[in-house]
Amino acid sequence: MLDLFGKAILDYQTQNAPEALITFTSISDEDEMDVAYLFRPYDLMPKIEQKALQLSYGKILDVGCGAGSHALSLQNDRKLDVTAIDLSTNAIETCRLRGLSNAIVTDVLAFNPAEQFDTILLLMNGTGIFETLVKSALYLQHLKSLLAPNGQILIDSSDLIYMYDADEDGGAWIPSAHYYGELTFTVRYKGQTDETFPWLYMDYNTLQNAAVANGLHCELITEGDHFDYLAKLTHL
Ligand SMILES: C[S@@+](CC[C@H](N)C(=O)[O-])C[C@H]1O[C@@H](n2cnc3c(N)ncnc32)[C@H](O)[C@@H]1O
């Protein structure tokens, strides 16, 4: 794994000449992403993320924590018990440098701790980690196994239908070969080889259907300003 995202995060943390990340997807053109965004304090988080933090309680797991901004807010401002995990060694090193007490390098699918969690957070298009619609079942089943009996999974995503052209009747031209939220995401950083990976956006109904099919109840908590939403999954 090239871990370009993680390298940019660690460069920003250690002041090692950080540069903006260039990102593009299978349905969108190149865009610059300021790495500082991944270090956002509570006040600069989108309202759906603030809502997720407000609802967090008990023993918390932040999945795909990146630079650890959500976990740090819960640990430092709310004095809550948080564990943060990420695939990226560089991201987890950054979390530790920022003072996060429990930060672990692991793929969520390989994470099998002895205890379960009351709150599991997946934020900044949390469904992205599921890769594809077919694989979302695998991830949901595993997240369910990590969830305490009365616990909650708080996850955000967006309905990407607005990215597709409309026909004369107002219907959208969407791909027929796969679900329209299944993208490939490419990251470019400091002239290194591009890193491309599958990245899944799920509209709320599709997430709800996948959740129920995998034995989880799904509730819409709030919607953001740009087709984005926060959902809560609990045991049925
Ligand atoms: C879009 S970033 C979000 C970071 C952070 N949650 C935030 O809101 O700033 C997604 C993160 O998920 C991590 N990730 C992707 N797949 C993962 C997996 N299977 N297990 C653990 N972490 C994963 C990536 O390394 C990346 O840091």
Ligand as a Chemical Component Dictionary entry (heavy atoms), coordinates in Angstrom:
data_LIG
# 
_chem_comp.id                   LIG 
_chem_comp.type                 NON-POLYMER 
_chem_comp.pdbx_formal_charge   0 
_chem_comp.three_letter_code    LIG 
# 
loop_
_chem_comp_atom.comp_id 
_chem_comp_atom.atom_id 
_chem_comp_atom.alt_atom_id 
_chem_comp_atom.type_symbol 
_chem_comp_atom.charge 
_chem_comp_atom.model_Cartn_x 
_chem_comp_atom.model_Cartn_y 
_chem_comp_atom.model_Cartn_z 
_chem_comp_atom.pdbx_ordinal 
LIG C1  C1  C 0  -11.639 9.648  4.089 1  
LIG S1  S1  S 1  -10.481 9.131  5.301 2  
LIG C2  C2  C 0  -11.389 9.673  6.743 3  
LIG C3  C3  C 0  -10.531 9.993  7.926 4  
LIG C4  C4  C 0  -11.268 10.455 9.159 5  
LIG N1  N1  N 0  -12.366 9.570  9.543 6  
LIG C5  C5  C 0  -11.786 11.865 8.999 7  
LIG O1  O1  O 0  -13.012 12.054 8.989 8  
LIG O2  O2  O -1 -10.980 12.810 8.898 9  
LIG C6  C6  C 0  -10.689 7.360  5.361 10 
LIG C7  C7  C 0  -9.681  6.637  6.241 11 
LIG O3  O3  O 0  -10.068 5.247  6.320 12 
LIG C8  C8  C 0  -8.910  4.448  6.312 13 
LIG N2  N2  N 0  -9.314  3.082  5.878 14 
LIG C9  C9  C 0  -9.719  2.699  4.644 15 
LIG N3  N3  N 0  -10.030 1.384  4.636 16 
LIG C10 C10 C 0  -9.846  0.937  5.897 17 
LIG C11 C11 C 0  -10.004 -0.329 6.524 18 
LIG N4  N4  N 0  -10.420 -1.410 5.817 19 
LIG N5  N5  N 0  -9.717  -0.460 7.835 20 
LIG C12 C12 C 0  -9.289  0.627  8.549 21 
LIG N6  N6  N 0  -9.125  1.862  8.012 22 
LIG C13 C13 C 0  -9.392  2.018  6.704 23 
LIG C14 C14 C 0  -7.962  5.163  5.366 24 
LIG O4  O4  O 0  -6.622  4.793  5.603 25 
LIG C15 C15 C 0  -8.258  6.639  5.708 26 
LIG O5  O5  O 0  -7.386  7.131  6.700 27 
# 
loop_
_chem_comp_bond.comp_id 
_chem_comp_bond.atom_id_1 
_chem_comp_bond.atom_id_2 
_chem_comp_bond.value_order 
_chem_comp_bond.pdbx_ordinal 
LIG C1  S1  SING 1  
LIG S1  C2  SING 2  
LIG S1  C6  SING 3  
LIG C2  C3  SING 4  
LIG C3  C4  SING 5  
LIG C4  N1  SING 6  
LIG C4  C5  SING 7  
LIG C5  O1  DOUB 8  
LIG C5  O2  SING 9  
LIG C6  C7  SING 10 
LIG C7  O3  SING 11 
LIG C7  C15 SING 12 
LIG O3  C8  SING 13 
LIG C8  N2  SING 14 
LIG C8  C14 SING 15 
LIG N2  C9  SING 16 
LIG N2  C13 SING 17 
LIG C9  N3  DOUB 18 
LIG N3  C10 SING 19 
LIG C10 C11 SING 20 
LIG C10 C13 DOUB 21 
LIG C11 N4  SING 22 
LIG C11 N5  DOUB 23 
LIG N5  C12 SING 24 
LIG C12 N6  DOUB 25 
LIG N6  C13 SING 26 
LIG C14 O4  SING 27 
LIG C14 C15 SING 28 
LIG C15 O5  SING 29 
# 
